Amino acid sequence: MKQFPPIEVTLPWKVADGPPVTKRLIFTGPRGGHVWRTSLNEEVWKRALASAGVIPDRKPGKSYAESRENGMHALRHFYASVLLDAGENIKALAEYLGHSDPGLTLRVYAHLMPSSQERTRKAVSAIFRSQKL
């Protein structure tokens, strides 16, 4: 942070015509402003995927092929799955993802939640071990 301090940028926040808010950005675009999602996706993310052999390299003068399953949104799902696997609760995850309804988060990410059977078994076993019968 000392070598590369954040840059203050003032932009509409959360909605295109929202009130201007100043934020300190760690990552900036080539002109010092915020990073545009499309530029990051095309110039950084897809280039990395092509270098790793996940998607084909782009032809000269063309865009990379569409790759929804490997797109930037995949990072969001990865982030959610890591937090769920670590035991984070749905309410907190909903807040981190910007969901106003934890029910939506549960419906979208329930399939990523680790099985609670082993945790349940261990919890019940621990209670019985601590009791003198």
DSSP file (Angstrom, degrees, kcal/mol; ACC not computed):
  #  RESIDUE AA STRUCTURE BP1 BP2  ACC     N-H-->O    O-->H-N    N-H-->O    O-->H-N    TCO  KAPPA ALPHA  PHI   PSI    X-CA   Y-CA   Z-CA
    1    1 A M              0   0    0      0, 0.0     0, 0.0     0, 0.0     0, 0.0   0.000 360.0 360.0 360.0 -32.0    0.0    0.0    0.0
    2    2 A K        +     0   0    0      1,-0.2     0, 0.0     2,-0.1     0, 0.0   0.914 360.0  42.9 -71.2 -40.5    2.9    2.4    0.6
    3    3 A Q  S    S+     0   0    0      1,-0.3    -1,-0.2     0, 0.0     0, 0.0   0.871 131.4  23.7 -72.7 -36.7    4.5    1.6   -2.7
    4    4 A F  S    S-     0   0    0      3,-0.0    -1,-0.3     0, 0.0    -2,-0.1  -0.677  84.4-168.0-129.2  77.3    1.2    1.8   -4.6
    5    5 A P        -     0   0    0      0, 0.0    -3,-0.1     0, 0.0    20,-0.1  -0.280  32.2 -94.0 -67.4 151.8   -1.3    3.9   -2.6
    6    6 A P        -     0   0    0      0, 0.0     2,-0.4     0, 0.0    20,-0.2  -0.249  36.5-129.8 -60.6 152.9   -4.9    3.9   -3.6
    7    7 A I  E     -A   25   0A   0     18,-2.6    18,-3.1    -3,-0.1     2,-0.4  -0.903  16.6-125.0-107.8 133.1   -6.1    6.6   -5.9
    8    8 A E  E     +A   24   0A   0     -2,-0.4     2,-0.4    16,-0.2    16,-0.2  -0.653  33.2 176.8 -80.3 128.8   -9.2    8.7   -5.0
    9    9 A V  E     -A   23   0A   0     14,-2.7    14,-2.6    -2,-0.4     2,-0.6  -0.998  19.4-149.1-132.8 134.5  -11.9    8.6   -7.7
   10   10 A T  E     +A   22   0A   0     -2,-0.4    12,-0.2    12,-0.2    -2,-0.0  -0.923  33.9 147.5-108.1 121.4  -15.3   10.3   -7.5
   11   11 A L  E     -A   21   0A   0     10,-2.2    10,-2.9    -2,-0.6     2,-0.1  -0.939  56.8 -80.3-143.3 160.6  -18.1    8.6   -9.4
   12   12 A P  E     -A   20   0A   0      0, 0.0     2,-0.5     0, 0.0     5,-0.1  -0.479  56.4-132.7 -59.8 138.7  -21.8    7.9   -9.2
   13   13 A W        -     0   0    0      6,-1.4     2,-1.5    -2,-0.1     4,-0.0  -0.862  63.5 -19.1-110.6 132.2  -22.2    5.1   -6.8
   14   14 A K  S    S+     0   0    0     -2,-0.5     2,-0.3     4,-0.1    -1,-0.1  -0.115 128.8  48.1  72.9 -36.8  -24.3    1.9   -7.2
   15   15 A V  S >  S-     0   0    0     -2,-1.5     3,-2.1     4,-0.1     0, 0.0  -0.974  87.4-117.2-132.3 150.7  -26.5    3.5  -10.0
   16   16 A A  T 3  S+     0   0    0     -2,-0.3    -1,-0.1     1,-0.3    -2,-0.1   0.832 115.8  33.9 -55.7 -38.3  -25.5    5.4  -13.1
   17   17 A D  T 3  S+     0   0    0     -5,-0.1    -1,-0.3    -4,-0.0    -3,-0.0   0.128  94.2 126.1-105.5  21.4  -27.2    8.6  -12.0
   18   18 A G  S <  S-     0   0    0     -3,-2.1    -4,-0.1     1,-0.2     3,-0.1  -0.137  73.1 -73.8 -71.7 171.7  -26.6    8.2   -8.3
   19   19 A P        -     0   0    0      0, 0.0    -6,-1.4     0, 0.0    -1,-0.2  -0.387  57.4 -99.8 -67.3 144.2  -24.9   10.8   -6.1
   20   20 A P  E     -A   12   0A   0      0, 0.0     2,-0.4     0, 0.0   -10,-0.1  -0.424  43.4-174.9 -66.5 136.6  -21.2   11.1   -6.6
   21   21 A V  E     -A   11   0A   0    -10,-2.9   -10,-2.2    -2,-0.1     2,-0.5  -0.994  20.7-132.0-132.9 138.4  -19.1    9.3   -4.0
   22   22 A T  E     +A   10   0A   0     -2,-0.4     2,-0.3   -12,-0.2   -12,-0.2  -0.806  30.1 175.9 -94.0 128.5  -15.4    9.4   -3.6
   23   23 A K  E     -A    9   0A   0    -14,-2.6   -14,-2.7    -2,-0.5     2,-0.7  -0.920  32.6-121.3-127.6 153.8  -13.7    6.0   -3.1
   24   24 A R  E     -A    8   0A   0     -2,-0.3     2,-0.4   -16,-0.2   -16,-0.2  -0.874  32.2-157.7 -97.4 114.0  -10.1    5.0   -2.9
   25   25 A L  E     -A    7   0A   0    -18,-3.1   -18,-2.6    -2,-0.7     3,-0.1  -0.772  20.6-172.0 -98.0 132.8   -9.3    2.5   -5.7
   26   26 A I  S    S+     0   0    0     -2,-0.4     2,-0.5   -20,-0.2    -1,-0.2   0.847  82.6  46.8 -84.7 -40.1   -6.4    0.0   -5.5
   27   27 A F  S    S+     0   0    0    -20,-0.1     8,-0.4     8,-0.0     2,-0.3  -0.894  74.8 177.9-105.4 130.6   -6.9   -1.0   -9.1
   28   28 A T        -     0   0    0     -2,-0.5     6,-0.2     6,-0.2     7,-0.1  -0.868  27.9-107.7-128.0 162.6   -7.3    1.6  -11.8
   29   29 A G    >   -     0   0    0      4,-2.6     3,-2.0    -2,-0.3     6,-0.1  -0.172  50.2 -84.6 -77.4 178.8   -7.7    1.7  -15.5
   30   30 A P  T 3  S+     0   0    0      0, 0.0    -1,-0.1     0, 0.0     5,-0.1   0.757 130.2  47.7 -59.8 -26.4   -5.0    2.9  -17.9
   31   31 A R  T 3  S-     0   0    0      3,-0.2     3,-0.1     2,-0.0    -2,-0.0   0.285 122.7-101.0 -99.6  10.4   -6.1    6.6  -17.5
   32   32 A G  S <  S+     0   0    0     -3,-2.0     3,-0.1     1,-0.2   -25,-0.0   0.384  89.1 107.8  90.0  -4.6   -6.2    6.4  -13.7
   33   33 A G  S    S-     0   0    0      1,-0.2    -4,-2.6    -5,-0.1    -1,-0.2  -0.041  80.7 -53.0 -88.3-163.3  -10.0    6.1  -13.4
   34   34 A H        -     0   0    0     -6,-0.2     2,-0.5     1,-0.1    -1,-0.2  -0.290  60.5-101.6 -71.2 160.2  -12.0    3.1  -12.4
   35   35 A V        -     0   0    0     -8,-0.4     2,-0.4    -6,-0.1    -1,-0.1  -0.709  33.1-132.0 -83.3 126.7  -11.6   -0.2  -14.1
   36   36 A W     >  -     0   0    0     -2,-0.5     4,-2.6     1,-0.1     5,-0.2  -0.659   9.9-134.9 -79.7 133.5  -14.3   -0.9  -16.7
   37   37 A R  H  > S+     0   0    0     -2,-0.4     4,-2.7     1,-0.2     5,-0.2   0.890 104.3  50.3 -55.4 -44.2  -15.8   -4.4  -16.3
   38   38 A T  H  > S+     0   0    0      2,-0.2     4,-2.5     1,-0.2     5,-0.3   0.893 111.5  48.1 -66.2 -38.2  -15.8   -5.0  -20.1
   39   39 A S  H  >>S+     0   0    0      2,-0.2     4,-3.0     1,-0.2     5,-0.6   0.931 113.1  47.6 -66.2 -44.8  -12.1   -4.0  -20.4
   40   40 A L  I  X>S+     0   0    0     -4,-2.6     5,-2.7     1,-0.2     4,-1.6   0.924 114.2  47.9 -61.2 -43.9  -11.1   -6.1  -17.4
   41   41 A N  I  <>S+     0   0    0     -4,-2.7     5,-2.9    -5,-0.2     6,-0.3   0.934 121.4  33.8 -62.6 -47.6  -13.0   -9.1  -18.8
   42   42 A E  I  <5S+     0   0    0     -4,-2.5     5,-0.2    -5,-0.2    -2,-0.2   0.902 127.3  34.4 -78.6 -42.5  -11.6   -8.8  -22.3
   43   43 A E  I  <5S+     0   0    0     -4,-3.0    -3,-0.2    -5,-0.3    -2,-0.2   0.739 134.1  14.8 -90.8 -23.8   -8.1   -7.6  -21.7
   44   44 A V  I  X<S+     0   0    0     -4,-1.6     4,-2.2    -5,-0.6    -3,-0.2   0.778 125.9  40.5-114.2 -59.4   -7.2   -9.3  -18.4
   45   45 A W  I  ><S+     0   0    0     -5,-2.7     4,-2.3     1,-0.2    -3,-0.2   0.953 120.5  39.8 -64.3 -53.8   -9.6  -12.2  -17.5
   46   46 A K  H  ><S+     0   0    0     -5,-2.9     4,-2.6    -6,-0.3    -1,-0.2   0.850 113.6  55.9 -68.2 -32.3  -10.1  -13.8  -21.0
   47   47 A R  H  > S+     0   0    0     -6,-0.3     4,-2.3    -5,-0.2    -1,-0.2   0.913 109.3  47.2 -62.8 -41.3   -6.4  -13.3  -21.8
   48   48 A A  H  X S+     0   0    0     -4,-2.2     4,-1.8     2,-0.2    -2,-0.2   0.905 111.4  50.8 -65.7 -41.5   -5.5  -15.2  -18.7
   49   49 A L  H  <>S+     0   0    0     -4,-2.3     5,-2.6     1,-0.2     6,-0.8   0.909 111.7  47.6 -62.1 -41.6   -8.0  -17.9  -19.5
   50   50 A A  H ><5S+     0   0    0     -4,-2.6     3,-1.2     1,-0.2    -2,-0.2   0.906 109.9  52.4 -66.4 -41.0   -6.6  -18.2  -23.1
   51   51 A S  H 3<5S+     0   0    0     -4,-2.3    -1,-0.2     1,-0.3    -2,-0.2   0.845 110.0  49.4 -62.2 -33.3   -3.0  -18.4  -21.7
   52   52 A A  T 3<5S-     0   0    0     -4,-1.8    -1,-0.3    -5,-0.1    -2,-0.2   0.503 116.7-116.1 -83.8  -4.1   -4.1  -21.2  -19.4
   53   53 A G  T < 5S+     0   0    0     -3,-1.2    -3,-0.2    -4,-0.4    -2,-0.1   0.635  82.4 121.0  80.3  13.7   -5.7  -23.1  -22.3
   54   54 A V  S   <S+     0   0    0     -5,-2.6    -4,-0.2    -6,-0.2    -5,-0.1   0.884  81.5  16.8 -77.5 -39.4   -9.2  -22.8  -20.8
   55   55 A I  S    S-     0   0    0     -6,-0.8    -2,-0.3    -9,-0.2    -1,-0.1  -0.896  96.7 -91.7-126.2 159.3  -10.6  -20.9  -23.9
   56   56 A P        -     0   0    0      0, 0.0     9,-0.4     0, 0.0    -6,-0.1  -0.379  47.0-102.4 -69.0 150.1   -9.1  -20.5  -27.4
   57   57 A D        -     0   0    0     -7,-0.2     2,-0.2     1,-0.1   -10,-0.1  -0.343  44.5-102.8 -65.2 152.9   -6.9  -17.6  -28.1
   58   58 A R        -     0   0    0      1,-0.1     6,-0.1     4,-0.1    -1,-0.1  -0.492  30.1-114.9 -81.1 150.7   -8.6  -14.8  -30.0
   59   59 A K    >   -     0   0    0      4,-0.4     3,-2.3    -2,-0.2    -1,-0.1  -0.521  49.6 -80.4 -76.8 149.2   -8.0  -14.2  -33.7
   60   60 A P  T 3  S+     0   0    0      0, 0.0    -1,-0.1     0, 0.0     3,-0.1  -0.263 117.9   9.2 -53.9 131.1   -6.2  -10.9  -34.6
   61   61 A G  T 3  S+     0   0    0      1,-0.3     2,-0.2    -3,-0.1    -2,-0.0   0.453 113.3 100.0  78.7   0.9   -8.7   -8.1  -34.6
   62   62 A K  S <  S-     0   0    0     -3,-2.3    -1,-0.3     1,-0.0     2,-0.2  -0.695  72.5-111.5-114.1 165.8  -11.5  -10.2  -33.0
   63   63 A S        -     0   0    0     -2,-0.2    -4,-0.4     1,-0.1     3,-0.1  -0.501  43.4 -90.8 -86.6 163.9  -12.9  -10.6  -29.5
   64   64 A Y        -     0   0    0     -2,-0.2    -1,-0.1    -6,-0.1    -7,-0.1  -0.377  53.1 -92.3 -67.7 155.5  -12.4  -13.7  -27.5
   65   65 A A        -     0   0    0     -9,-0.4    -1,-0.1     1,-0.1     2,-0.0  -0.330  50.2 -91.0 -65.1 151.7  -15.2  -16.3  -27.8
   66   66 A E        +     0   0    0     -3,-0.1    -1,-0.1     1,-0.1    -3,-0.0  -0.380  46.4 174.7 -61.3 142.5  -18.0  -16.2  -25.3
   67   67 A S    >   +     0   0    0     -3,-0.1     3,-1.5     1,-0.1     4,-0.3  -0.424   8.9 165.9-151.9  67.1  -17.3  -18.3  -22.3
   68   68 A R  G >  S+     0   0    0      1,-0.3     3,-1.3     2,-0.2     6,-0.2   0.876  78.4  55.7 -56.1 -41.3  -20.1  -17.8  -19.7
   69   69 A E  G 3  S+     0   0    0      1,-0.3    -1,-0.3     4,-0.1    -2,-0.0   0.708 119.2  33.7 -68.4 -16.7  -19.1  -20.8  -17.6
   70   70 A N  G <  S+     0   0    0     -3,-1.5    -1,-0.3     4,-0.0    -2,-0.2   0.196  98.6 116.2-117.7  14.3  -15.6  -19.3  -17.3
   71   71 A G  S X> S-     0   0    0     -3,-1.3     3,-1.6    -4,-0.3     4,-0.6  -0.009  87.5 -84.3 -77.0-176.7  -16.6  -15.7  -17.2
   72   72 A M  H >> S+     0   0    0      1,-0.3     3,-1.1     2,-0.2     4,-0.9   0.814 126.1  65.4 -58.6 -31.1  -16.2  -13.1  -14.5
   73   73 A H  H 3> S+     0   0    0      1,-0.3     4,-1.7     2,-0.2    -1,-0.3   0.794  89.6  66.8 -64.4 -25.7  -19.4  -14.3  -13.0
   74   74 A A  H <> S+     0   0    0     -3,-1.6     4,-2.4     1,-0.2    -1,-0.3   0.839  94.3  58.2 -62.4 -31.8  -17.7  -17.6  -12.3
   75   75 A L  H <X S+     0   0    0     -3,-1.1     4,-2.9    -4,-0.6    -1,-0.2   0.880 102.7  53.4 -64.0 -36.9  -15.5  -15.8   -9.8
   76   76 A R  H  X S+     0   0    0     -4,-0.9     4,-2.4    -3,-0.2    -2,-0.2   0.923 110.6  45.6 -63.1 -44.4  -18.6  -14.7   -7.9
   77   77 A H  H  X S+     0   0    0     -4,-1.7     4,-2.6     2,-0.2    -2,-0.2   0.887 112.4  51.4 -66.9 -38.1  -19.7  -18.4   -7.7
   78   78 A F  H  X S+     0   0    0     -4,-2.4     4,-2.5     2,-0.2    -2,-0.2   0.945 110.0  49.6 -61.6 -47.5  -16.2  -19.4   -6.6
   79   79 A Y  H  X S+     0   0    0     -4,-2.9     4,-2.2     1,-0.2    -2,-0.2   0.924 112.6  47.3 -56.3 -47.7  -16.2  -16.7   -3.9
   80   80 A A  H  X S+     0   0    0     -4,-2.4     4,-2.5     1,-0.2    -1,-0.2   0.906 111.8  50.0 -62.7 -42.0  -19.6  -17.9   -2.6
   81   81 A S  H  X S+     0   0    0     -4,-2.6     4,-2.4     1,-0.2    -1,-0.2   0.882 109.5  51.1 -67.3 -37.1  -18.6  -21.6   -2.7
   82   82 A V  H  X S+     0   0    0     -4,-2.5     4,-1.5     2,-0.2    -1,-0.2   0.928 112.7  46.0 -64.3 -44.6  -15.3  -20.9   -0.7
   83   83 A L  H  <>S+     0   0    0     -4,-2.2     5,-2.7    -5,-0.2     4,-0.3   0.914 113.6  48.1 -66.3 -42.1  -17.2  -18.9    1.9
   84   84 A L  H ><5S+     0   0    0     -4,-2.5     3,-1.5     1,-0.2    -1,-0.2   0.913 110.2  51.9 -64.0 -41.6  -19.9  -21.6    2.2
   85   85 A D  H 3<5S+     0   0    0     -4,-2.4    -1,-0.2     1,-0.3    -2,-0.2   0.821 106.4  55.0 -63.4 -30.5  -17.4  -24.3    2.5
   86   86 A A  T 3<5S-     0   0    0     -4,-1.5    -1,-0.3    -5,-0.2    -2,-0.2   0.485 126.4-102.3 -81.5  -2.6  -15.7  -22.4    5.3
   87   87 A G  T < 5 +     0   0    0     -3,-1.5    -3,-0.2    -4,-0.3    -2,-0.1   0.562  63.8 159.7  96.7   9.0  -19.0  -22.3    7.2
   88   88 A E      < -     0   0    0     -5,-2.7    -1,-0.2    -6,-0.2     2,-0.1  -0.365  41.1-115.7 -63.6 145.1  -20.1  -18.7    6.4
   89   89 A N     >  -     0   0    0      1,-0.1     4,-2.4     4,-0.0     5,-0.2  -0.460  15.5-116.6 -85.8 158.8  -23.8  -18.3    6.9
   90   90 A I  H  > S+     0   0    0      1,-0.2     4,-2.8     2,-0.2     5,-0.2   0.854 111.7  56.5 -61.8 -38.9  -26.3  -17.4    4.2
   91   91 A K  H  > S+     0   0    0      2,-0.2     4,-1.7     1,-0.2    -1,-0.2   0.932 111.3  42.8 -62.1 -45.5  -27.3  -14.1    5.7
   92   92 A A  H  > S+     0   0    0      2,-0.2     4,-2.4     1,-0.2    -2,-0.2   0.920 113.8  51.6 -65.9 -43.5  -23.7  -12.8    5.7
   93   93 A L  H  X S+     0   0    0     -4,-2.4     4,-2.3     1,-0.2     6,-0.2   0.907 106.7  54.3 -60.6 -41.5  -23.0  -14.2    2.3
   94   94 A A  H  X>S+     0   0    0     -4,-2.8     5,-2.8     1,-0.2     4,-0.7   0.914 109.4  48.3 -57.8 -43.0  -26.1  -12.4    0.9
   95   95 A E  H ><5S+     0   0    0     -4,-1.7     3,-0.9     1,-0.2    -2,-0.2   0.927 110.9  49.9 -63.7 -45.0  -24.8   -9.2    2.3
   96   96 A Y  H 3<5S+     0   0    0     -4,-2.4    -1,-0.2     1,-0.2    -2,-0.2   0.856 113.4  46.5 -62.4 -35.2  -21.3   -9.7    0.8
   97   97 A L  H 3<5S-     0   0    0     -4,-2.3    -1,-0.2    -5,-0.2    -2,-0.2   0.527 115.9-113.8 -86.4  -5.8  -22.8  -10.5   -2.6
   98   98 A G  T <<5 +     0   0    0     -3,-0.9     2,-0.4    -4,-0.7    -3,-0.2   0.701  63.6 150.1  81.9  19.2  -25.2   -7.5   -2.5
   99   99 A H      < -     0   0    0     -5,-2.8    -1,-0.3    -6,-0.2    -2,-0.1  -0.725  36.8-159.9 -85.0 131.6  -28.4   -9.6   -2.3
  100  100 A S  S    S+     0   0    0     -2,-0.4    -1,-0.1     1,-0.2     3,-0.1   0.689  82.9  55.0 -80.6 -17.9  -31.2   -7.8   -0.4
  101  101 A D    >>  -     0   0    0      1,-0.1     4,-1.3    -7,-0.1     3,-1.1  -0.937  64.4-162.4-120.6 109.1  -32.9  -11.2    0.1
  102  102 A P  H 3> S+     0   0    0      0, 0.0     4,-2.5     0, 0.0     5,-0.2   0.770  92.6  67.5 -58.8 -23.6  -30.9  -14.0    1.8
  103  103 A G  H 3> S+     0   0    0      2,-0.2     4,-2.5     1,-0.2     5,-0.2   0.885  97.9  51.0 -62.8 -38.2  -33.6  -16.4    0.4
  104  104 A L  H <> S+     0   0    0     -3,-1.1     4,-2.5     2,-0.2     5,-0.2   0.933 109.7  50.0 -62.2 -45.8  -32.3  -15.6   -3.1
  105  105 A T  H  X S+     0   0    0     -4,-1.3     4,-2.7     1,-0.2    -2,-0.2   0.914 111.2  49.3 -59.4 -43.5  -28.8  -16.4   -2.0
  106  106 A L  H  X S+     0   0    0     -4,-2.5     4,-1.7     1,-0.2    -1,-0.2   0.918 111.4  48.6 -62.8 -44.1  -30.0  -19.7   -0.5
  107  107 A R  H  < S+     0   0    0     -4,-2.5     4,-0.2     1,-0.2    -2,-0.2   0.892 117.5  41.4 -64.2 -38.9  -31.9  -20.6   -3.7
  108  108 A V  H  < S+     0   0    0     -4,-2.5    -2,-0.2    -5,-0.2     3,-0.2   0.886 128.4  27.0 -76.0 -39.1  -28.9  -19.8   -5.9
  109  109 A Y  H >X S+     0   0    0     -4,-2.7     3,-2.0    -5,-0.2     4,-0.5   0.365  84.5 103.8-111.6   4.6  -26.1  -21.3   -3.8
  110  110 A A  G >< S+     0   0    0     -4,-1.7     3,-1.4     1,-0.3    -1,-0.2   0.861  78.5  61.0 -56.6 -36.0  -27.8  -24.1   -1.8
  111  111 A H  G 34 S+     0   0    0      1,-0.3    -1,-0.3    -4,-0.2    -2,-0.1   0.684 102.2  53.8 -66.5 -15.5  -26.2  -26.7   -4.0
  112  112 A L  G <4 S+     0   0    0     -3,-2.0    -1,-0.3     2,-0.1    -2,-0.2   0.558  81.9 111.2 -92.7  -9.2  -22.8  -25.5   -3.0
  113  113 A M  S << S-     0   0    0     -3,-1.4   -28,-0.1    -4,-0.5     3,-0.1  -0.442  73.5-116.0 -71.0 134.4  -23.4  -25.8    0.8
  114  114 A P        -     0   0    0      0, 0.0     2,-0.1     0, 0.0    -1,-0.1  -0.309  38.3 -92.0 -66.5 153.3  -21.4  -28.5    2.4
  115  115 A S        -     0   0    0      1,-0.1     4,-0.4     2,-0.0     3,-0.2  -0.402  28.1-156.5 -64.0 137.5  -23.3  -31.4    3.9
  116  116 A S  S  > S+     0   0    0      1,-0.2     4,-2.9     2,-0.1     5,-0.2   0.438  71.7  95.2 -95.1   0.6  -24.1  -30.8    7.6
  117  117 A Q  H  > S+     0   0    0      1,-0.2     4,-2.6     2,-0.2     5,-0.2   0.917  86.3  45.6 -59.0 -45.0  -24.4  -34.5    8.4
  118  118 A E  H  > S+     0   0    0     -3,-0.2     4,-2.3     2,-0.2    -1,-0.2   0.913 114.3  48.1 -66.8 -41.8  -20.8  -34.9    9.6
  119  119 A R  H  > S+     0   0    0     -4,-0.4     4,-2.3     2,-0.2    -1,-0.2   0.908 112.8  49.5 -63.3 -41.0  -21.0  -31.7   11.7
  120  120 A T  H  X S+     0   0    0     -4,-2.9     4,-2.4     2,-0.2     5,-0.2   0.932 110.6  49.3 -63.7 -46.2  -24.3  -32.9   13.2
  121  121 A R  H  X S+     0   0    0     -4,-2.6     4,-2.6    -5,-0.2    -2,-0.2   0.919 112.7  47.6 -59.3 -44.9  -22.9  -36.3   14.0
  122  122 A K  H  X S+     0   0    0     -4,-2.3     4,-2.4     2,-0.2    -1,-0.2   0.890 110.9  51.4 -64.9 -39.8  -19.8  -34.8   15.7
  123  123 A A  H  X S+     0   0    0     -4,-2.3     4,-1.7     2,-0.2    -2,-0.2   0.929 113.4  43.8 -64.2 -45.1  -21.9  -32.3   17.7
  124  124 A V  H  X S+     0   0    0     -4,-2.4     4,-2.1     1,-0.2    -2,-0.2   0.912 113.7  51.1 -66.7 -42.3  -24.2  -35.0   19.0
  125  125 A S  H  X S+     0   0    0     -4,-2.6     4,-2.4    -5,-0.2    -2,-0.2   0.899 107.7  53.4 -60.9 -40.7  -21.3  -37.4   19.7
  126  126 A A  H  X S+     0   0    0     -4,-2.4     4,-1.8     1,-0.2    -1,-0.2   0.882 107.2  51.3 -63.5 -38.5  -19.5  -34.6   21.6
  127  127 A I  H  X S+     0   0    0     -4,-1.7     4,-0.9     1,-0.2    -1,-0.2   0.938 112.5  45.4 -63.7 -46.0  -22.5  -34.1   23.9
  128  128 A F  H  < S+     0   0    0     -4,-2.1     3,-0.3     1,-0.2    -2,-0.2   0.857 111.1  53.1 -68.3 -34.1  -22.8  -37.8   24.7
  129  129 A R  H  < S+     0   0    0     -4,-2.4    -1,-0.2     1,-0.2    -2,-0.2   0.861 108.7  50.3 -66.6 -34.1  -19.0  -38.0   25.4
  130  130 A S  H  < S+     0   0    0     -4,-1.8     2,-0.3    -5,-0.2    -1,-0.2   0.683  97.5  83.4 -79.7 -16.7  -19.2  -35.1   27.8
  131  131 A Q  S  < S-     0   0    0     -4,-0.9     2,-0.9    -3,-0.3    -4,-0.0  -0.680  76.2-136.3 -88.0 138.3  -22.1  -36.6   29.7
  132  132 A K              0   0    0     -2,-0.3    -3,-0.1     1,-0.1    -2,-0.1  -0.841 360.0 360.0 -94.1 110.6  -21.4  -39.2   32.4
  133  133 A L              0   0    0     -2,-0.9    -1,-0.1    -5,-0.1    -2,-0.0   0.451 360.0 360.0 -90.8 360.0  -24.0  -41.9   31.9
